[in-house]
Amino acid sequence: MPPNGHKYSILLPTYNEKDNLPIIIWLIVKYMKASGYDYEVIVIDDGSPDGTLDVAKDLQKIYGEDTIVLRPRAGKLGLGTAYIHGIKHATGDFIIILDADLSHHPKFIPEFIKLQESGDYDIVSGTRYAGNGGVYGWDFKRKLISRGANYLSQVLLRPNASDLTGSFRLYKKPVLEKCISSCVSKGYVFQMEMLVRARQHNFTIAEVPITFVDRIYGTSKLGGTEIIQFAKNLLYLFATT
C-alpha cells in the first residue's frame, strides 16, 4: 500500500527527446520507488522524428506497462493539448508535470508531495526564484530574459507565486482540469496563465525551491518567435484578468 493512499500520474510531453527520455524515466522510477508512492508515467510524444517513441516503447518493456503508459499523438499539437490528452488517460488523483529534457530533477517530486499533504494545497509549484532555488547552465542573456519575463509577470499579473514561468508542478487532478479549461494561451505562456487562472479560482498554491539545469542533450525550443508571443500574451492576460 502507498504511504498516503494516493496515486500520482506524471505527465511527460516529449518532442525529440530520445537521448533524455531514458535518463529522466530512470530518475523518476528511482525516486518514486524509494518514496513508496503509487505512480505512473504517461509519455505523450508528438510525432518526434528522432525516434523518441521507439525509445519509449523500449522503456515500457523494461519498466512495465503499468508504470510507463504511452499515449502518442500524430503531430506537434501544443503543450496545453498534450496535458489534456494525458489527463484523459491518467488514473491518478494527482497530476505531476515536468519537462523531459532533464531540466527538472525528479528528486524534488517527493518534496512536492510532502508539502501538498502538509497543507492540502491545490497546487505545488517548483520555484527557481525563492529559497535555495536557482538556475544552472544558462548564459547571462538567457537568465536576463527569464528574470525579466518573471518580473514583468509578477508586476502585471500578481499571481501569488514567485516563479510564474516555470513548468514543474503538482496539481490535484480536478484543479488542473479546471485551470486548463480556463486557459486560452499556447506555448510558453500557457504555464504562466495556469497560475493566473488558479488565482482567479482561489486555488491554494505552495512552492518548493528547485534547481533548474539547462538541457544536456538536444537544443532549446526557446527562440525569438516565442519571446514575441510571450510578450503579446502577457499583455493580453494583463488586459483580461
Helices and strands as residue ranges (DSSP letters): E 7-14, H 21-35, E 38-45, H 52-63, E 68-70, H 79-89, E 94-97, G 106-108, H 109-119, E 123-127, E 134-136, H 140-157, E 169-172, H 173-182, H 189-200, E 205-209, E 211-213, H 224-240
